[in-house]
């Protein structure tokens, strides 16, 4: 039987077969995917092109506040839109709009090629019709499924409407930034012009046409324009914040300028303008803040803050035309009171001119919050509001090109956050703990107190009450920079940098700075038993039909012990009752707070709280400038008091709640230990402690000592005139300008007296008076008290802590003259 010959498949036929199978398989897959994409595609409904509903804002009680979105929209007929604008849009967005049927095949092929090379969607091919479909029916996600739906709906739209109708709907519907929907609203918002009556220049048309690609990005230079004063005054301080503002503004301006000039180039390439027209228009500046139409709506800074948060969460289209119902924490009474206070020129330092943009200087900001819930009750980001979502000084940092955030220097208002609270929490200190306020250097850093004085041995309560710098720095040094930064992070202050800021952090020398929003969150922790609650302004967001989209609950964490928070609060009440914050006193209502003043008064603060409300007020120039003799205890404290007194007028007075674990004890206020045998009554103080931190050791600093009456030094064997007194003995010396110098034990032994009497050379060292002139009868030669009666009253015995060493020396000089 003959064998059958095997048939070999030729390579060419194999390739053809594989290709056919791939095409067939690809076809089945494609058909299946298209079917899948169409399965949940929105139904074609021409009415959806007009379904634009504004977002409604409500206050804390559910009362209507305002609407944002489609109210800033004024439809206009295509024939009323200037030709320059129509040409600019067509050249930029879809130069073959009137030639295709909704899909630009040339752009489609180019996009497919580039996306295949990139391995993902990198370039789109949307036409004007496709953009209108996306805005009206679809989500902004970039997936093949959504693109298939977009193409199908685009073809349907082209069948139902003429090209002019589609173009008109597109111009009236797209978002242009700054809350403007539609070309007419955009012209009014950015240019202050009406398209029906005013002339639009070529550069203005190109600017408007360039916005829709990235409206928030291309209009952001207007948000920061007001904070950048380009006027170079002779005494202007070119610090990092000013440079950051200018750099950020310039970067945003250049981005918008490049976009506008790109539109001009495309118009020239499309044959709409000549090269001469393009060059002339490209030389013109962009629209400025002065051109913009002022936005008018109630509580604008609070509404702007809420709007910003909503856009971050849901996107601009949903916010401005999705019909959201947004329930906020706004308290109209507190907000209105804060706005009135911040708008009153009498509440700000006088004698300063407006900046080059016409904004009053210095500027200010205020935030008020309910500490237990984190509910923001009022936000005021400036002395006046000119445009929607403008710079909000109360909540916004300046952002540098490298991503770093720049706020304002907090001055001494940062002390409780990085020095006092960490020292109590981590080191077991108390308001009665003692620190020596004397000249001190930390390497090359030699800090000083604001008044140039040194108070000597003082308690933490006294130091915080009078805002003593050196004590705060010593506490921070003892706590450790890294530990202090970690502690501050727990209070919502996340901009501190232990490496860059160093110990100057204790005085508010913070390279990145802070904003009032962060400060109310941190101080609210003290008022809330040590529980940090993140400040927030939105409680619930619903869809148009009432379906709850999101419901927000307070984000909170235990940042410190309740006892630590109460001890800091109690010290801060002293700062208001008798210290730097006295101008914020509310009489019978308990108030805790701290002032803050930076070098030359460039930034001044008051941050304070009652059991019901916490508030932060900042004043300073947008471009930092000195404000001589301006302090946090002046204007900021007065604004804070005005807002608080009116906001809480009908609220019953109640004390700060004392937690369990707080005890009282009496200690020696020079050693911080229990009173000892020689502790004088005036050096005993009763204060608060957390259980377990009351000292168990007895004071050993006060000692009973003999002192040479002439020199004030320790006596030697030849010092016959001595006094006996109680002194504070420490193992180091301090200069005579320290306030308690006179009660400190001397460290050196008298060298004036020797076996022969007084050493003349040493007399010069001790700066004793020359011998009496016998020819001058006015020179005293006798002492009416005789004997040892020449000693000053009270220089013998136990307890005259007020003896002045200079008095001792003057009396000794009189004795020598006899």
C-alpha positions in Angstrom: 0.0 0.0 0.0 1.5 3.3 -1.0 2.3 6.0 1.7 0.4 9.3 1.6 2.6 12.2 1.1 2.5 14.8 3.9 1.6 18.4 2.9 3.8 21.1 4.3 2.3 24.5 4.9 4.3 27.1 3.1 5.6 30.0 5.2 3.7 32.6 3.1 0.4 30.8 3.5 1.1 30.4 7.3 1.6 34.2 7.6 -1.6 34.9 5.7 -3.5 32.4 7.8 -2.3 33.8 11.1 -3.0 37.4 9.9 -6.5 36.4 8.9 -7.1 34.7 12.2 -5.8 37.8 14.1 -8.0 40.2 12.0 -11.0 37.9 12.6 -10.3 37.6 16.3 -9.6 41.3 16.6 -12.9 42.0 14.8 -14.8 39.8 17.3 -13.1 41.5 20.2 -13.7 45.0 18.8 -17.3 44.3 18.1 -17.7 42.8 21.6 -16.0 45.9 23.2 -18.1 48.3 21.2 -21.2 46.4 22.4 -19.9 46.6 26.0 -19.3 50.3 25.6 -22.7 51.0 24.2 -24.4 48.9 26.8 -24.3 51.6 29.5 -24.0 54.6 27.2 -26.1 57.6 28.2 -29.3 57.9 26.1 -29.3 60.5 23.4 -31.3 63.4 24.7 -31.1 66.9 23.2 -32.5 68.4 26.3 -29.4 67.4 28.2 -27.5 70.1 26.4 -29.3 72.6 28.6 -29.4 70.7 31.9 -27.1 72.9 33.9 -28.0 73.4 37.5 -26.0 75.5 40.0 -24.6 74.3 43.3 -26.4 75.6 46.4 -24.5 76.5 49.6 -26.2 76.3 53.0 -25.0 77.5 56.4 -24.7 75.5 59.6 -28.5 75.6 60.3 -29.4 74.6 56.7 -30.3 78.1 55.6 -29.7 79.1 52.0 -26.5 81.2 51.5 -25.8 81.4 47.8 -25.6 79.5 44.5 -22.4 79.0 42.6 -22.1 78.0 38.9 -24.6 78.6 36.2 -25.7 82.0 37.7 -22.4 83.3 36.2 -23.6 82.4 32.7 -25.2 84.6 30.1 -26.0 82.9 26.8 -25.2 84.7 23.6 -26.1 84.1 19.9 -23.3 83.0 17.7 -23.8 86.0 15.4 -23.2 88.3 18.4 -19.8 86.7 19.1 -17.0 88.8 17.5 -15.4 87.2 14.5 -11.9 87.4 16.2 -13.2 85.1 19.0 -14.8 82.6 16.6 -11.7 82.5 14.5 -9.5 82.0 17.6 -11.6 79.1 18.8 -11.8 77.4 15.5 -8.0 77.7 14.8 -7.2 76.4 18.3 -9.8 73.7 19.0 -11.0 72.4 15.6 -9.7 74.1 12.4 -11.7 71.7 10.2 -14.9 72.0 12.2 -17.1 73.1 9.3 -15.6 70.4 7.0 -16.1 67.1 9.0 -19.1 65.3 10.4 -18.1 65.4 14.0 -14.9 63.3 13.7 -11.7 64.6 12.3 -10.2 61.5 10.7 -6.8 63.2 10.3 -6.5 64.0 14.0 -7.9 60.5 14.8 -5.1 58.8 12.9 -2.4 61.0 14.4 -3.7 60.4 17.9 -3.9 56.6 17.5 -0.3 56.6 16.2 1.1 58.6 19.0 -0.9 56.8 21.7 0.3 53.4 20.4 3.9 54.6 20.6 3.4 55.9 24.1 1.6 52.8 25.3 -1.4 54.7 26.6 -3.6 57.7 25.9 -1.4 60.7 25.6 -3.1 62.7 22.9 -6.7 63.3 22.1 -8.5 64.0 18.9 -11.6 65.8 20.2 -13.4 68.1 17.9 -15.7 70.9 19.1 -18.7 68.6 18.7 -17.0 65.9 20.8 -16.1 68.3 23.5 -19.7 69.5 23.7 -20.8 65.8 24.0 -18.3 65.2 26.8 -19.5 68.2 28.7 -23.2 67.3 28.3 -23.3 63.5 28.7 -20.0 61.9 29.8 -17.5 61.8 32.7 -14.0 63.3 32.2 -12.2 59.9 32.4 -9.9 59.1 29.5 -10.7 55.4 28.6 -11.4 53.7 25.3 -14.9 52.9 26.5 -15.7 56.5 27.1 -14.1 57.5 23.8 -16.3 55.0 21.9 -19.4 56.5 23.6 -18.3 60.0 22.8 -17.9 59.1 19.0 -21.3 57.5 18.8 -23.0 60.4 20.6 -21.1 62.9 18.4 -22.4 61.4 15.3 -26.0 61.6 16.7 -25.4 65.3 17.6 -24.2 66.1 14.1 -27.4 64.6 12.7 -29.7 66.7 14.9 -28.0 70.2 14.9 -26.4 72.5 12.4 -22.7 73.4 12.7 -23.6 76.9 13.8 -25.9 75.6 16.5 -23.3 73.2 17.8 -20.6 76.0 17.8 -23.0 78.3 19.7 -23.9 75.7 22.3 -20.2 75.0 22.8 -19.2 78.6 23.3 -22.0 79.1 25.8 -21.4 75.9 27.8 -17.6 75.5 28.3 -15.9 76.6 31.5 -13.4 79.5 31.3 -12.1 79.6 34.9 -12.8 82.0 37.7 -16.4 80.7 37.9 -17.3 81.9 34.4 -19.3 79.6 32.1 -19.9 80.7 28.5 -18.0 83.2 26.4 -20.1 86.2 27.4 -19.5 85.6 31.1 -15.8 85.0 30.4 -15.5 88.3 28.6 -17.3 90.1 31.5 -15.2 88.3 34.1 -11.7 88.7 32.6 -12.1 91.8 30.4 -15.0 93.7 32.0 -16.5 93.8 28.5 -19.8 92.9 26.9 -19.4 91.0 23.6 -22.6 92.6 22.2 -21.5 96.2 22.7 -17.7 96.4 23.3 -14.8 95.9 21.0 -12.6 92.9 21.5 -9.0 93.1 20.5 -7.1 90.2 18.8 -5.0 89.5 21.9 -8.1 89.4 24.1 -9.8 87.0 21.8 -6.7 84.7 21.8 -6.6 84.9 25.6 -10.2 83.7 25.9 -9.8 81.0 23.3 -6.8 79.6 25.2 -8.5 79.2 28.5 -10.8 76.1 28.0 -7.8 73.7 27.7 -6.9 74.3 31.4 -9.0 77.2 32.8 -7.8 77.1 36.4 -4.1 76.9 35.4 -4.2 79.6 32.8 -6.1 82.0 35.0 -4.1 81.3 38.2 -1.8 84.3 37.7 -4.8 86.5 38.5 -5.3 84.8 41.8 -1.8 85.7 42.9 -1.5 89.1 41.2 -2.9 91.0 44.2 -0.2 89.5 46.5 2.7 90.6 44.3 3.7 94.2 44.6 6.2 94.9 41.9 6.7 98.5 43.1 10.3 98.7 44.4 10.3 100.9 47.4 13.7 102.0 48.8 13.2 100.1 52.1 11.5 97.1 50.7 12.7 93.8 52.2 13.6 91.2 49.6 13.1 88.2 51.8 12.2 84.7 50.6 8.4 85.2 50.7 8.6 88.2 48.4 10.8 86.4 46.0 8.5 83.3 46.2 5.5 85.5 45.4 7.2 87.1 42.5 8.5 83.8 41.1 5.2 82.1 41.4 3.3 84.9 39.8 5.9 85.2 37.0 5.7 81.4 36.4 1.9 81.5 36.2 1.9 84.6 34.0 4.4 83.1 31.6 2.3 79.9 31.3 -0.8 81.9 30.4 1.1 84.2 28.1 2.6 81.2 26.2 -0.9 79.7 25.8 -2.3 82.9 24.4 0.6 83.3 22.0 0.1 79.7 20.9 -3.4 80.5 19.9 -2.2 83.5 17.9 0.3 81.3 16.1 -2.4 78.8 15.2 -4.6 81.6 13.9 -1.8 82.7 11.7 -1.2 79.1 10.5 -4.9 78.8 9.7 -4.8 82.0 7.6 -7.0 84.0 10.0 -4.4 86.7 10.7 -1.2 87.9 9.2 2.3 87.5 10.7 2.3 91.3 11.4 -0.9 91.0 13.4 0.4 88.0 15.3 3.6 89.8 16.3 1.8 92.9 17.4 -0.8 91.0 19.5 1.9 88.9 21.1 3.6 92.0 22.5 0.5 93.0 24.4 0.1 92.1 28.1 -2.5 89.8 29.5 -5.7 91.0 31.2 -5.0 92.3 34.7 -7.0 92.2 38.0 -8.1 95.7 37.4 -10.0 94.6 34.3 -11.9 91.9 36.1 -15.5 92.3 37.2 -15.9 92.1 40.9 -17.7 89.1 42.2 -20.6 89.8 44.5 -22.0 87.1 46.8 -22.3 86.8 50.6 -19.5 85.7 52.8 -17.1 85.5 49.8 -14.0 84.2 51.5 -15.9 81.4 53.2 -17.7 80.5 50.0 -14.5 80.6 48.0 -12.9 78.2 50.5 -15.8 75.8 50.2 -15.8 76.1 46.4 -12.0 75.3 46.3 -12.6 72.1 48.4 -15.5 71.0 46.2 -13.5 71.5 43.0 -10.7 69.4 44.4 -13.1 66.6 45.3 -15.6 66.6 42.4 -14.1 68.7 39.5 -15.2 72.1 38.2 -18.0 70.8 35.9 -19.8 69.0 38.7 -19.4 71.9 41.1 -20.5 74.7 38.7 -23.3 72.8 36.9 -24.0 69.6 38.7 -26.7 70.9 41.0 -24.9 69.9 44.3 -26.4 70.8 47.6 -23.6 71.6 50.0 -24.2 71.9 53.8 -21.4 73.9 55.5 -20.3 74.9 59.0 -20.7 78.6 58.3 -22.1 80.7 61.2 -23.4 83.9 59.5 -23.2 85.9 62.8 -19.5 85.1 63.4 -18.7 85.5 59.7 -20.4 88.9 59.3 -18.8 90.2 62.5 -15.4 89.1 61.3 -15.9 90.7 57.9 -16.9 94.0 59.5 -13.9 94.0 61.8 -11.5 93.2 59.0 -13.0 95.9 56.8 -12.6 98.7 59.4 -9.5 100.8 58.7 -9.3 101.7 62.4 -8.4 98.1 63.1 -5.1 98.4 61.1 -1.9 100.4 61.4 -2.2 103.7 59.6 0.2 105.6 57.5 0.7 103.0 54.7 -0.1 103.4 51.1 -2.0 100.9 49.0 0.2 98.6 46.9 0.7 98.9 43.1 -2.5 97.0 42.6 -4.5 99.4 44.7 -5.0 97.0 47.6 -4.9 98.5 51.1 -1.8 97.6 53.1 -1.2 96.1 55.5 -3.6 93.2 54.8 -5.1 90.8 57.3 -6.8 87.5 57.7 -8.9 85.8 60.4 -10.3 82.3 61.0 -12.7 81.3 63.8 -13.5 77.7 64.6 -15.5 75.6 67.1 -12.7 73.6 68.9 -14.7 70.5 69.8 -15.9 69.8 66.3 -13.4 71.5 64.0 -16.3 73.3 62.4 -15.1 76.5 60.7 -17.4 79.3 61.6 -15.8 82.2 59.8 -13.1 82.8 57.2 -11.9 86.2 56.1 -8.9 86.2 53.8 -8.4 89.9 53.3 -9.7 93.4 53.9 -11.7 93.4 50.7 -12.9 90.8 48.2 -12.6 91.6 44.4 -12.9 88.4 42.5 -14.1 84.8 42.8 -11.6 82.5 44.4 -9.0 85.2 44.8 -6.0 84.8 47.2 -7.3 83.7 50.5 -4.7 84.8 53.1 -6.6 82.9 55.8 -6.2 79.5 54.3 -3.7 79.5 51.3 0.1 79.2 51.2 2.2 80.5 48.4 3.5 77.5 46.5 7.0 77.6 45.1 8.2 76.0 41.9 9.8 73.1 43.9 6.5 72.4 45.7 7.4 74.1 49.0 4.8 76.1 50.7 5.4 79.6 52.1 3.2 81.1 54.7 3.7 83.8 57.2 6.1 84.0 60.2 4.1 83.2 63.4 6.3 85.0 65.9 5.8 84.0 69.5 2.4 82.6 68.9 4.3 79.4 68.0 5.8 79.1 71.5 3.0 77.0 73.1 3.1 74.6 70.2 6.8 73.9 69.9 8.2 74.7 73.4 5.8 74.9 76.3 3.3 72.1 75.5 6.1 69.6 74.4 8.1 70.4 77.6 5.0 69.6 79.8 4.0 66.6 77.8 7.4 65.0 77.2 9.5 66.3 80.0 7.0 66.4 82.9 7.4 70.1 83.4 4.7 72.3 84.9 3.7 76.0 85.0 5.8 76.3 88.1 9.0 74.8 86.6 11.9 77.2 86.7 14.2 78.3 83.9 17.0 80.8 84.2 16.5 83.8 81.8 20.1 84.9 81.4 22.3 85.7 78.5 22.8 82.4 76.7 24.5 81.2 73.5 23.8 78.1 71.5 26.9 77.8 69.3 26.9 81.0 67.2 23.2 81.7 68.0 22.8 84.2 70.9 19.1 85.0 71.2 17.8 88.1 73.0 14.5 89.0 74.7 12.4 91.5 72.9 12.9 94.2 75.5 16.6 93.5 76.0 16.2 92.6 79.6 16.9 89.3 81.5 14.5 88.2 84.3 16.7 85.6 85.9 15.1 82.6 87.5 11.4 82.6 86.5 8.6 80.0 86.2 7.2 78.8 82.9 4.0 80.7 83.7 5.8 84.0 84.1 7.9 83.4 81.0 4.9 82.6 78.8 2.8 85.4 80.3 5.5 88.0 79.3 6.7 86.1 76.2 10.3 85.6 77.3 12.3 84.4 74.3 15.2 82.8 76.0 13.1 80.5 78.1 11.2 79.3 75.0 14.5 78.5 73.3 15.8 76.7 76.3 12.7 74.6 76.5 12.9 73.8 72.8 16.5 72.8 73.1 15.7 70.5 76.0 12.8 68.9 74.2 14.8 68.5 71.0 14.0 69.9 67.6 12.9 66.6 66.1 10.5 65.9 69.0 9.1 69.4 68.8 8.4 69.1 65.1 6.7 65.7 65.6 4.6 67.2 68.4 3.6 70.2 66.2 2.7 67.8 63.4 0.2 66.2 65.7 -1.5 69.6 66.1 -1.7 70.1 62.3 1.3 72.3 61.9 3.2 70.4 59.2 5.5 73.1 57.7 8.2 73.1 60.4 11.7 71.9 59.5 14.1 71.1 62.3 17.2 71.3 60.0 16.4 74.6 58.3 14.6 76.3 61.2 16.8 75.4 64.2 16.2 76.8 67.6 14.9 80.0 66.1 11.7 77.9 65.6 10.8 78.7 69.2 10.5 82.4 68.3 8.6 81.8 65.1 11.6 81.8 62.9 9.9 79.3 60.6 11.3 79.2 57.1 8.0 77.9 55.6 5.6 79.8 57.8 2.0 79.1 58.8 -1.5 80.3 57.9 -4.3 81.3 60.3 -6.3 78.1 59.4 -3.5 75.9 60.7 -3.1 78.0 63.9 -6.7 77.7 64.9 -6.5 73.9 64.5 -3.4 73.8 66.7 -4.8 76.1 69.4 -8.2 74.4 69.2 -6.3 71.3 70.5 -5.5 73.1 73.8 -9.2 74.1 74.1 -10.4 70.5 73.3 -8.6 68.5 76.1 -5.7 67.7 73.9 -7.7 66.2 71.0 -6.8 67.6 67.6 -9.7 68.1 65.2 -8.9 68.9 61.6 -10.6 72.2 60.6 -13.3 71.6 58.0 -16.1 73.6 56.5 -18.3 71.0 54.8 -20.6 68.6 56.6 -22.6 67.0 53.8 -22.8 67.0 50.0 -26.0 65.8 48.2 -26.8 65.4 44.5 -29.6 67.4 43.0 -32.1 64.7 43.7 -31.2 64.5 47.4 -29.0 61.5 47.2 -26.1 61.8 49.7 -22.8 62.0 47.9 -20.6 62.4 50.9 -21.1 63.0 54.6 -18.1 64.3 56.5 -17.3 63.6 60.1 -14.6 65.3 62.2 -11.1 63.8 61.7 -9.6 63.8 65.2 -6.7 62.3 67.2 -5.3 62.6 70.7 -2.4 64.9 70.2 -1.5 65.3 73.9 -2.7 64.5 77.4 -5.8 66.3 78.6 -3.7 67.5 81.6 -1.1 69.0 79.3 -3.7 70.9 77.3 -5.3 72.3 80.5 -1.9 73.4 82.0 -1.1 75.3 78.7 -4.5 76.8 78.7 -4.2 78.0 82.3 -0.8 79.6 81.5 -2.3 81.3 78.4 -5.1 82.7 80.5 -2.4 84.5 82.5 -1.0 85.9 79.2 -4.4 87.5 78.6 -5.1 88.6 82.2 -1.8 90.2 82.9 0.6 89.7 80.0 1.1 90.5 76.4 -2.5 89.5 75.4 -4.3 91.8 77.8 -6.0 93.6 74.9 -8.0 90.5 74.2 -9.5 90.3 77.7 -13.3 89.6 77.7 -13.9 90.4 81.4 -15.7 87.6 83.2 -15.4 85.2 80.2 -12.3 83.1 80.4 -9.9 83.7 77.6 -6.6 81.9 76.8 -4.3 83.3 74.1 -0.9 84.3 72.8 0.4 87.2 70.8 3.0 86.9 68.1 5.3 89.7 66.7 8.1 89.1 64.2 11.2 91.2 63.7 10.3 94.8 62.7 6.7 93.9 63.1 6.4 92.4 59.7 3.9 89.9 60.9 1.7 90.4 64.0 -0.7 87.8 65.4 -3.2 87.0 68.1 -4.4 83.4 68.5 -6.8 82.8 71.4 -9.8 80.8 72.5 -12.7 80.5 74.9 -14.4 77.2 75.7 -16.8 77.9 72.7 -14.6 79.4 70.0 -11.0 79.6 68.9 -9.7 82.3 66.5 -6.5 83.4 64.8 -6.0 86.9 63.5 -2.9 87.9 61.3 -1.9 91.4 60.0 1.0 92.1 57.7 1.9 93.4 54.2 1.4 91.1 51.3 5.0 91.8 50.5 6.5 91.8 54.0 7.4 95.3 55.3 8.2 96.6 58.7 5.5 98.1 60.9 7.2 100.0 63.6 5.8 99.8 67.1 3.1 97.4 66.0 2.6 94.3 68.1 0.3 91.3 68.2 -1.2 92.6 71.4 -2.5 95.6 69.6 -4.5 95.4 66.4 -4.9 91.6 66.1 -5.9 91.3 69.7 -8.4 94.1 69.3 -9.9 92.5 66.2 -10.1 89.1 68.0 -11.8 90.7 71.0 -14.4 92.5 68.8 -15.3 89.4 66.9 -15.5 87.2 70.1 -17.4 89.7 72.2 -20.1 90.1 69.6 -20.3 86.5 68.5 -20.6 85.2 72.1 -22.8 88.0 73.4 -25.7 85.7 74.0 -23.7 82.6 75.0 -23.5 81.8 78.8 -20.1 82.2 80.4 -18.5 78.9 81.4 -15.0 78.0 82.5 -12.5 75.8 80.8 -13.2 72.2 82.0 -10.5 70.9 84.3 -9.7 67.3 83.6 -9.0 64.6 86.2 -5.3 64.5 87.3 -4.7 68.2 88.0 -3.5 69.1 91.5 -2.3 72.2 93.3 1.0 72.5 95.1 3.2 75.2 96.6 6.9 75.3 95.5 9.9 77.6 95.6 9.8 79.8 92.5 13.6 80.0 92.2 14.3 76.3 92.2 10.9 74.8 91.3 11.3 72.4 94.3 9.3 72.2 97.5 10.0 75.2 99.8 13.1 74.7 102.0 14.3 76.0 105.3 15.5 79.3 103.8 12.8 79.8 101.2 11.4 83.3 101.9 7.6 83.8 101.8 7.9 86.0 98.7 9.6 83.1 96.8 6.7 80.7 97.4 4.2 80.1 94.7 1.1 77.9 94.4 0.4 76.5 91.0 -1.1 73.6 89.0 0.6 70.3 88.3 -0.3 67.1 86.5 -0.5 64.2 89.0 2.9 62.6 89.4 4.9 65.8 88.5 4.8 67.6 91.8 8.5 67.8 93.0 9.5 65.6 95.9 12.8 67.3 96.6 13.3 70.3 98.8 14.8 73.6 97.7 18.5 73.7 98.0 19.3 77.0 96.2 18.4 79.4 99.0 21.3 79.4 101.5 22.4 81.5 104.5 25.7 83.2 103.8 28.2 85.8 105.0 29.2 88.4 102.5 31.8 91.1 102.5 29.8 94.3 103.1 32.2 96.4 101.0 32.7 94.3 97.9 29.6 92.0 97.9 32.0 89.0 97.4 32.6 86.1 99.6 34.6 87.4 102.7 38.2 86.5 103.3 39.9 86.4 106.6 40.6 90.1 106.6 37.0 91.3 105.8 35.9 92.6 109.2 32.7 94.2 107.9 30.3 91.4 106.9 26.6 91.0 106.3 24.6 87.8 106.7 21.7 87.2 104.3 19.8 84.5 102.4 21.0 84.2 98.8 20.3 81.9 95.8 23.4 79.8 95.2 24.1 78.5 91.7 27.3 77.1 90.2 27.6 79.8 87.7 27.8 83.6 87.5 25.4 86.0 85.8 26.0 89.6 84.7 24.6 92.5 86.8 21.9 93.3 84.3 20.0 90.1 85.2 16.9 91.2 87.3 17.6 88.9 90.3 21.4 89.5 90.3 21.2 91.1 93.8 19.9 87.9 95.5 22.4 85.6 93.9 25.3 84.2 95.9 28.7 85.6 94.9 31.1 83.2 93.2 34.4 85.0 93.9 36.2 85.9 97.2 37.0 89.4 98.2 40.5 90.6 97.2 40.1 94.2 98.4 41.0 93.5 102.1 44.4 92.2 103.2 46.5 92.1 106.3 47.4 95.8 105.8 43.9 97.1 105.3 42.7 97.9 101.7 44.7 97.0 98.6 44.8 100.3 96.5 45.1 98.3 93.2 42.0 96.2 94.1 40.1 99.4 95.1 40.3 100.5 91.5 39.1 97.1 90.4 36.1 97.4 92.7 35.5 100.9 91.5 35.6 102.3 95.0 35.5 106.1 95.5 38.8 107.9 96.1 39.8 108.9 99.6 38.0 112.0 101.0 39.3 115.4 100.3 40.0 117.0 103.7 40.0 120.4 102.2 36.4 119.9 101.0 34.1 120.2 103.9 31.2 118.8 101.8 32.9 115.4 101.8 31.2 113.3 104.6 33.7 112.3 107.3 31.4 110.9 109.9 28.3 108.7 110.0 25.4 109.7 112.2 24.7 106.1 113.3 28.3 105.4 114.5 29.7 101.9 114.8 28.1 99.5 112.4 25.0 101.6 112.1 26.3 102.7 108.7 25.1 99.4 107.1 21.9 99.8 105.1 18.7 98.8 106.9 17.9 95.1 106.6 21.4 94.0 105.4 21.7 91.6 108.3 19.4 88.7 109.1 17.7 86.2 106.9 15.3 87.5 104.4 15.9 90.8 102.7 16.1 89.4 99.2 15.7 92.9 97.7 19.2 94.1 98.9 21.0 95.8 96.1 24.6 95.1 95.8 25.2 98.6 94.5 23.6 100.0 97.7 26.0 97.8 99.7 29.0 99.2 97.8 27.8 102.8 98.2 27.4 102.3 101.9 30.8 100.7 102.1 32.4 103.6 100.4 31.0 106.0 103.0 32.5 103.8 105.7 35.9 104.0 104.0 35.8 107.8 104.0 35.6 107.9 107.8 
